[in-house]
Amino acid sequence: MFFAIVAVAAFAPLLAGARAVADDWVPVGDDGAIAVLADDVFTSDSPLVGMRTTLGGADSEYKARHLGPLEFWALALPVRLSGGAAWGLVIGTVLVGVAAIVAVVWAAERIGGTGAALWAAALTALGCWSLGRQLLADPWNPYIALLPILAALFLAWAAGAGEAWALPPLALAVSFAAQAHLLYAPLAVVLFVGAAIAVVVSRPSVRELVATAIVLAFSWLFPAWEQIRHDPGNLVELSRNFREDQQVGVGWEYALRSTARAVGVVPLFARSGGDLGHFGAPLSVLTFLTAILVVMALLGGTAYAIVRRDRAAASAGFVAFVAIVVVTATTAQVPGGFPDLPFYRLLQLWPLGIFTWFALGFMAVRLFSIPVIARRVALGIGAVLLVVAVPATAFSDSAFPEDKRYGEAVLAVAREVEPELDDLGPVRIQATGEAYGQVLYGLIAELRDRGVDARVELGEEYLGDTHSGPSDSPTLFVVGGADTTVPEGGVEVATYDALTDEEREQLAEMDAEIRELLAETGVPEFEGRDPYELYRDATLLRLEVDGAWAPTDEQKALIERYRRLRFVAEELHLTAYLLPGG
């Protein structure tokens, strides 16, 4: 039965990956940089630390990076076997997710039997459906660490129950999550330290302790070597980054509301990606009361389990409660933004909710006499939920999916410039305007996949000096937006414009209509302003929140259609120029 449950649950990330490959997913933005760094593994340029971090201030003079390169190692073999193709990244990401789900079900089955394994798989599958197929197949570091941190919660529970075998895989799971993104590090550290203490108190065999030490040594060897090899080293850079950070955290009120949404009814992991709303918004009465009841039930159940000397139930309640405290404290320190935090900085609320509700159910079954018929009904519900949620994942969209048009733009430009770059040797790729963020790294990854020796500038933040081209090498300069200055001496070698003539006419008509609409409001902030800029700098939203402007649903829909077309016109109007070297 264990293998059947695992086989079904593992299909959630597998189906998400299949959809990504079928949709011709292209790594753009940070994913493009991850593709390049994963391909560096097994070479002399193998990365020693993680991706560049913007926590602590994106504009900080200290270019700190996330803690370690385990993500790149996990993706390296599929990327190599695929020859650097995009599907290799997808497969690597999916395999990480599958391994994490196996760990979740394994821990639940070893401690609670088939029923616990079934419900662990069902709740995990429901969480996968909620997160959406795009997120599950995306190697972006805050995404790929989600299922491993969920596995860490289940493995920490097993270790807390006295199962020493759980400590080595827990060491790997927490190391992976903590190295991928700093937001997961506090929870990862607390889970491992608490589990290690529980295991040591239980007097495990030397075998488990040695295995755990080996896993930790392998996982942290490269970050340690980087710290020794470089001056000042990434850990020092991180320390300086956070010490001099002037950003203000969102605070405890926002964090408590977010956590309440994760564990209260209806929990985040049971909502579709398009039904999230603002995390810091006032809570409904139902969410507020049920969140309080959940916490009280965890505390009461844990105390009762201790009295009953049921270590497995006590461990489940204790791990869930500690996770709630740590995640809430971590969220409170995240730099604030308007109108809400970036979605990726709140993702650990999903595994928190999944494990919390699993722990509640597990404690209820262990500590109270539940009729056999009720248990069988619960198992039936769990089985139905599992077999429905898994295939549904293939059709569920993430809350903020990556726009496919970026990938289409990267492919179009790469196809056009490839013949011009084939015989030039190292070519530096630069971008300016709207092309910098998403297009640059995706274009580098795509050109490298096509055999072009694509490089970056010396000192570039994400790919670093190991991928910089010689100062006298040719440069492909990609300009984003129609109004960006053309580089002197550049020869145009490619253009890309995603808008059709019909869409341009629609855009002009909507622009005139919205300008007239805004002028009629008499709001001073609208006078003489470009509607698109009013949207991008959140002026429209701020004035709506403050009550200075109250657009109708029809007007909101008009502005949203306009924004989408302007987005394409501004960010995906690309021109590539080739500058000779020397």
C-alpha positions in Angstrom: 0.0 0.0 0.0 2.9 2.4 0.8 4.2 2.1 -2.8 0.8 2.7 -4.3 0.3 5.8 -2.2 3.7 7.2 -3.1 3.2 6.4 -6.8 -0.1 8.3 -6.9 1.2 11.3 -4.8 4.4 11.6 -6.9 2.3 12.2 -10.0 1.5 15.7 -8.9 5.0 17.2 -9.7 5.4 14.7 -12.6 2.2 16.0 -14.3 3.2 19.6 -13.6 6.6 18.9 -15.3 4.9 17.2 -18.2 2.7 20.2 -18.8 5.8 22.5 -18.6 7.6 20.5 -21.2 4.5 20.3 -23.4 4.1 24.1 -23.2 7.7 24.5 -24.3 8.8 26.2 -21.1 11.8 28.4 -21.4 14.0 29.5 -18.4 14.0 33.3 -18.2 15.0 35.7 -15.5 16.6 33.9 -12.5 15.8 30.5 -14.0 18.2 31.3 -16.9 21.0 32.0 -14.4 20.1 28.8 -12.5 20.4 26.8 -15.8 23.9 28.2 -16.4 25.1 27.6 -12.8 23.7 24.0 -12.8 25.6 23.4 -16.0 28.8 24.5 -14.2 28.7 21.7 -11.7 31.4 19.1 -12.3 33.6 21.8 -13.8 36.4 23.9 -12.4 33.8 26.7 -12.1 31.4 24.7 -9.9 29.4 27.2 -7.8 30.2 27.3 -4.1 27.2 29.3 -2.9 23.6 29.9 -4.0 21.8 32.6 -6.0 22.2 36.3 -5.4 19.9 37.4 -2.6 17.9 40.6 -2.5 16.9 40.1 1.2 18.7 42.7 3.2 18.3 45.2 0.3 18.5 44.7 -3.4 20.8 47.8 -3.8 23.2 46.9 -1.0 26.9 47.3 -1.8 27.4 43.8 -0.4 26.6 41.3 -3.1 25.6 38.4 -0.8 24.2 35.2 -2.1 22.0 32.4 -0.6 23.8 29.9 1.6 24.8 27.1 -0.7 24.8 25.3 -4.1 22.8 22.1 -3.3 20.1 23.2 -5.8 22.6 23.3 -8.6 23.9 19.9 -7.7 20.4 18.5 -7.7 19.8 19.9 -11.2 23.3 19.2 -12.6 22.8 15.7 -13.9 19.5 16.2 -15.7 20.8 19.5 -17.2 23.9 17.7 -18.5 22.0 14.7 -19.8 19.7 17.1 -21.7 22.6 19.0 -23.2 21.6 22.1 -21.4 18.0 22.0 -22.7 15.1 23.5 -20.8 13.5 20.1 -20.2 16.5 19.0 -18.2 15.9 21.8 -15.7 12.2 20.8 -15.4 13.1 17.1 -14.9 15.6 18.0 -12.2 13.0 20.2 -10.4 10.4 17.4 -10.6 12.8 14.8 -9.2 13.4 17.0 -6.2 9.7 17.3 -5.6 9.2 13.5 -6.0 12.0 12.8 -3.5 10.4 15.2 -1.0 7.0 13.5 -1.4 8.5 10.1 -0.9 10.1 11.3 2.4 6.7 12.8 3.5 4.8 9.5 2.9 7.7 7.4 4.2 7.8 9.3 7.5 4.0 9.2 7.9 3.8 5.4 7.2 6.7 4.5 9.5 5.1 6.4 12.4 1.4 6.2 11.8 0.8 3.4 9.4 -1.2 3.3 6.2 -3.9 5.8 7.3 -1.3 8.4 8.3 0.6 7.9 5.0 -2.6 8.2 3.0 -3.6 11.5 4.6 -0.1 12.9 4.4 -0.1 12.2 0.7 -3.6 13.6 0.3 -2.9 16.9 2.0 0.4 17.2 0.1 -1.4 16.6 -3.2 -4.0 19.2 -2.2 -1.1 21.7 -1.5 0.4 20.9 -4.9 -2.9 21.7 -6.5 -3.1 25.0 -4.6 0.5 26.0 -5.5 -0.2 25.3 -9.2 1.6 23.4 -11.9 3.9 26.3 -13.0 5.4 26.6 -9.5 5.9 22.9 -9.1 8.0 22.7 -12.3 9.9 25.9 -11.9 13.5 25.6 -10.6 13.5 29.2 -9.1 15.2 28.8 -5.7 12.2 29.9 -3.4 10.0 27.5 -5.4 12.1 24.4 -5.6 12.7 24.4 -1.8 9.0 24.2 -0.9 8.5 20.5 -0.9 11.8 19.8 0.8 10.9 22.0 3.7 7.6 20.1 3.9 9.5 16.9 4.0 11.7 18.4 6.7 8.6 19.0 8.9 7.5 15.3 8.6 11.1 14.0 9.1 11.5 16.2 12.2 8.3 14.8 13.6 9.6 11.3 13.0 12.9 12.1 14.7 11.1 13.7 17.6 9.2 10.5 18.0 12.5 8.8 18.6 13.1 7.4 15.1 16.8 7.9 14.5 16.6 6.8 10.9 14.9 10.1 10.1 17.9 12.2 11.1 20.1 11.8 8.0 17.4 12.5 5.4 16.3 15.4 7.6 19.8 16.8 7.5 19.7 16.7 3.7 16.2 18.3 3.5 16.9 21.2 5.8 20.3 21.8 4.2 18.7 21.9 0.7 16.0 24.3 1.8 18.2 26.6 3.9 20.8 26.8 1.1 18.2 27.5 -1.6 16.6 30.5 0.1 17.4 32.3 3.3 13.7 32.6 4.3 13.7 28.8 5.0 16.9 28.9 7.1 15.3 29.8 10.5 12.7 27.0 10.3 15.3 24.5 8.9 17.8 25.2 11.7 15.1 24.9 14.5 13.7 21.7 13.0 17.1 20.0 12.8 18.4 21.2 16.2 15.3 20.1 17.9 15.2 16.7 16.1 18.9 16.1 16.8 18.4 16.7 20.5 15.4 14.3 20.6 17.4 11.6 18.7 20.5 12.0 20.9 18.4 11.7 24.1 17.0 8.5 22.7 20.5 7.1 22.4 20.6 6.1 18.7 23.1 3.8 17.2 26.4 5.2 16.0 25.4 4.4 12.4 22.6 7.1 12.3 24.9 9.7 13.8 27.7 9.0 11.4 25.4 9.1 8.4 24.0 12.4 9.6 27.5 13.8 10.0 28.4 12.7 6.5 25.3 14.3 5.0 26.0 17.6 6.8 29.7 17.5 5.8 28.9 17.0 2.1 26.0 19.5 2.1 28.1 22.4 3.7 31.5 21.6 2.3 31.3 24.1 -0.6 29.9 27.0 1.4 32.6 26.4 4.0 35.3 26.3 1.4 34.0 29.5 -0.2 34.2 31.2 3.2 37.8 30.1 3.7 38.9 30.8 0.1 37.4 34.3 -0.4 37.9 37.4 1.6 35.5 38.5 3.1 33.4 35.4 2.1 29.7 35.0 1.6 28.8 34.6 5.3 30.5 37.9 6.1 28.8 39.6 3.1 25.5 38.3 4.4 26.2 39.6 7.9 27.1 43.0 6.6 24.1 43.0 4.3 21.6 42.5 7.1 23.5 44.6 9.6 23.3 47.7 7.4 19.8 47.0 6.0 17.5 50.0 6.5 14.3 48.2 5.3 11.5 47.8 7.8 9.8 44.5 8.4 6.1 44.0 7.9 5.7 43.5 11.6 3.8 41.0 13.9 0.3 42.0 13.0 0.8 41.2 9.3 2.7 38.0 10.2 0.0 36.8 12.5 -2.7 37.4 9.9 -0.7 35.5 7.3 -0.2 32.6 9.7 -3.9 32.6 10.5 -4.6 32.3 6.8 -2.2 29.3 6.6 -3.8 27.3 9.4 -7.4 28.7 9.8 -10.4 27.7 7.8 -10.1 27.6 4.8 -6.3 27.1 5.0 -4.1 28.4 2.1 -3.2 24.9 0.9 -6.8 24.2 0.2 -7.4 27.3 -1.9 -6.8 27.7 -5.6 -4.0 30.0 -6.8 -6.5 32.7 -7.9 -8.3 32.8 -4.5 -5.6 34.3 -2.2 -6.2 38.0 -1.8 -3.9 40.2 0.4 -2.2 38.2 3.2 -2.1 41.2 5.5 -5.8 42.2 5.0 -8.2 42.0 8.0 -9.3 38.4 8.8 -12.7 37.0 8.5 -14.3 35.9 11.8 -14.2 32.3 10.7 -10.5 32.4 9.9 -9.7 34.3 13.1 -11.6 31.9 15.4 -10.5 28.7 13.7 -6.8 29.7 13.7 -7.1 30.3 17.5 -8.8 26.9 17.9 -6.1 25.2 15.9 -3.3 26.6 18.1 -5.2 25.8 21.3 -5.8 22.3 20.0 -2.1 21.8 19.2 -1.1 22.9 22.7 -3.8 20.9 24.5 -3.2 17.9 22.4 0.5 18.0 22.9 0.1 18.3 26.7 -2.4 15.4 26.7 0.0 13.3 24.6 2.8 14.0 27.1 0.5 12.8 29.9 -0.4 9.7 27.9 3.3 9.2 27.1 2.4 9.1 23.4 5.7 10.4 22.0 4.5 10.3 18.4 1.5 12.4 19.1 3.4 14.8 21.3 6.1 15.2 18.6 3.5 16.0 16.0 1.9 18.7 18.1 5.2 20.1 19.2 6.7 20.3 15.7 3.6 22.0 14.3 3.4 24.6 17.1 7.1 25.4 16.9 6.8 25.8 13.2 4.0 28.2 13.6 6.1 30.3 16.0 9.2 30.3 13.8 7.4 31.0 10.5 5.4 33.8 12.1 8.6 35.4 13.5 10.4 35.0 10.2 7.5 36.6 8.3 7.4 39.6 10.7 11.0 40.4 9.7 10.5 40.3 6.0 10.9 43.8 4.5 7.5 45.4 3.8 6.0 46.3 0.5 2.9 47.9 -1.0 0.2 46.6 -1.2 1.5 43.2 -0.1 4.7 41.2 0.2 6.0 39.4 -2.9 4.2 36.1 -3.1 7.4 34.0 -3.0 8.4 35.5 0.4 5.3 33.9 2.0 5.5 30.4 0.5 6.5 28.6 3.6 2.9 29.2 4.8 1.8 26.3 2.6 4.0 23.5 4.1 3.2 25.0 7.6 -0.5 24.6 7.0 -0.2 21.1 5.5 1.7 19.8 8.4 -0.4 21.6 11.0 -3.6 20.0 9.8 -1.9 16.6 9.5 -0.7 16.9 13.1 -4.2 17.8 14.3 -5.7 14.7 12.6 -2.9 12.4 13.8 -3.2 13.5 17.4 -7.0 13.1 17.3 -6.7 9.5 16.1 -3.9 8.6 18.5 -5.4 10.2 21.6 -9.1 9.6 21.4 -11.3 6.6 20.8 -12.7 7.1 17.3 -15.2 4.5 16.0 -14.0 2.1 13.4 -16.6 3.2 10.9 -15.5 6.9 11.3 -11.9 5.9 10.6 -12.9 4.0 7.5 -14.9 7.0 6.3 -11.9 9.2 6.9 -9.6 6.9 4.9 -12.1 6.9 2.1 -12.2 10.7 2.1 -8.4 10.8 2.1 -8.2 8.4 -0.9 -10.8 10.4 -2.9 -8.9 13.6 -2.1 -5.6 12.1 -3.2 -6.9 10.7 -6.6 -8.7 13.9 -7.4 -6.1 16.4 -6.3 -3.2 14.8 -8.2 -4.6 15.0 -11.7 -6.2 18.4 -10.9 -2.7 19.7 -10.4 -1.9 19.4 -14.1 -4.7 21.9 -14.8 -4.3 24.3 -11.9 -2.5 27.6 -12.5 -0.2 29.2 -9.9 -1.1 32.5 -8.3 1.6 34.3 -10.3 2.7 32.2 -13.2 5.6 33.3 -15.3 4.5 35.1 -18.5 5.1 32.8 -21.5 5.7 35.8 -23.7 9.1 36.3 -22.1 10.1 32.8 -23.2 8.8 33.4 -26.7 10.8 36.6 -26.9 14.0 34.9 -25.8 13.6 32.1 -28.4 12.8 34.6 -31.2 15.8 36.7 -30.5 18.1 33.7 -30.0 17.1 32.2 -33.4 17.7 35.5 -35.2 21.1 36.3 -33.7 22.6 32.8 -33.6 24.0 32.9 -37.2 25.7 36.2 -36.4 27.4 34.9 -33.3 28.4 31.3 -34.3 32.0 32.0 -35.2 32.9 34.9 -33.0 34.1 33.0 -29.9 33.2 34.5 -26.6 30.4 37.1 -26.9 29.3 39.3 -24.0 25.6 39.7 -23.7 24.3 43.0 -22.2 20.8 44.3 -21.8 19.3 47.6 -20.9 15.8 49.0 -20.3 13.0 46.4 -19.8 15.1 43.6 -21.3 17.5 43.4 -18.4 15.6 41.4 -15.8 13.8 38.6 -17.6 15.4 38.5 -21.0 19.1 38.7 -20.3 19.7 35.5 -18.4 17.2 33.5 -20.4 18.9 34.7 -23.6 22.3 33.7 -22.2 21.1 30.2 -21.3 19.4 29.7 -24.7 22.4 30.8 -26.6 24.7 28.5 -24.6 22.3 25.7 -25.3 22.7 26.5 -29.1 26.5 26.3 -28.8 27.3 30.1 -28.6 29.9 31.0 -26.0 27.6 33.6 -24.3 29.2 35.6 -21.4 28.4 38.5 -19.1 30.2 41.7 -18.1 33.0 41.5 -15.5 31.5 41.7 -12.0 27.9 40.9 -13.1 25.8 40.1 -10.0 24.2 36.8 -10.8 26.6 34.9 -13.0 29.8 36.4 -11.6 33.3 36.8 -12.8 33.6 33.1 -13.9 31.2 33.8 -16.8 32.6 37.2 -17.8 33.9 37.7 -21.3 37.2 39.3 -22.3 37.1 43.1 -22.5 37.8 43.0 -26.2 35.2 40.4 -27.1 32.2 41.3 -29.3 29.1 42.4 -27.4 25.4 41.6 -28.2 23.5 44.6 -26.8 19.8 43.9 -26.3 17.6 47.0 -25.9 14.2 46.7 -24.3 11.6 49.3 -25.1 11.3 51.6 -28.1 12.7 54.7 -26.4 16.0 53.2 -25.1 19.2 54.8 -26.4 20.8 52.8 -29.3 24.5 51.8 -28.6 27.0 53.8 -30.7 28.6 51.6 -33.4 26.1 48.8 -33.0 24.8 46.9 -36.0 21.1 45.8 -35.7 21.0 42.0 -35.9 17.5 41.2 -34.5 14.2 42.7 -33.6 11.2 41.4 -31.8 7.8 43.0 -31.3 5.0 41.0 -29.7 2.2 43.4 -30.6 0.2 43.0 -33.7 -1.0 46.0 -35.7 -4.6 45.3 -34.4 -3.3 45.3 -30.8 -1.5 48.6 -31.4 -4.8 50.2 -32.6 -6.6 48.8 -29.5 -3.8 50.1 -27.3 -4.1 53.7 -28.7 -7.8 53.7 -28.3 -7.6 52.4 -24.7 -4.9 54.9 -23.8 -7.1 57.8 -25.0 -10.1 56.5 -23.1 -8.2 56.0 -19.8 -6.6 59.4 -20.0 -10.0 61.0 -20.5 -11.4 58.9 -17.6 -8.6 59.9 -15.2 -8.9 63.6 -16.2 -12.6 63.6 -15.3 -11.9 62.5 -11.8 -10.1 65.7 -11.0 -7.5 63.9 -8.8 -4.3 66.0 -8.8 -2.0 63.0 -8.9 -3.5 62.0 -12.3 -2.8 65.3 -14.1 -0.4 64.9 -17.0 0.7 61.4 -15.9 1.1 58.3 -18.2 -1.6 55.8 -17.1 0.9 52.9 -17.3 3.3 54.6 -15.0 0.4 55.3 -12.6 -0.2 51.6 -12.5 3.5 50.6 -12.2 4.3 52.9 -9.3 1.1 51.8 -7.5 -0.4 55.3 -7.5 -3.7 54.0 -8.8 -3.9 51.4 -6.1 -2.8 53.8 -3.3 -5.4 56.3 -4.2 -8.1 53.5 -4.3 -7.0 52.2 -0.9 -7.1 55.7 0.5 -10.5 56.3 -0.9 -9.5 59.2 -3.2 -10.5 57.3 -6.3 -13.3 54.7 -6.6 -13.2 53.0 -10.0 -16.1 50.7 -11.1 -15.5 47.1 -11.9 -15.8 47.9 -15.6 -13.1 50.6 -15.3 -10.8 48.2 -13.4 -11.3 45.7 -16.2 -10.4 48.3 -18.8 -7.3 49.4 -17.0 -6.2 45.7 -16.6 -6.6 45.1 -20.4 -4.7 48.2 -21.1 -1.9 47.2 -18.6 -1.5 43.9 -20.3 -1.1 45.4 -23.8 1.3 48.1 -22.5 3.3 45.5 -20.7 3.8 43.7 -24.1 4.6 47.0 -25.9 7.1 48.2 -23.3 8.8 45.1 -22.1 8.8 42.9 -25.1 9.8 45.4 -27.8 13.4 44.2 -28.2 16.2 45.2 -30.6 19.6 43.4 -30.6 22.7 45.2 -31.7 26.1 43.6 -32.3 29.1 45.7 -31.3 32.5 44.5 -32.7 35.3 43.6 -30.3 38.7 45.1 -29.9 
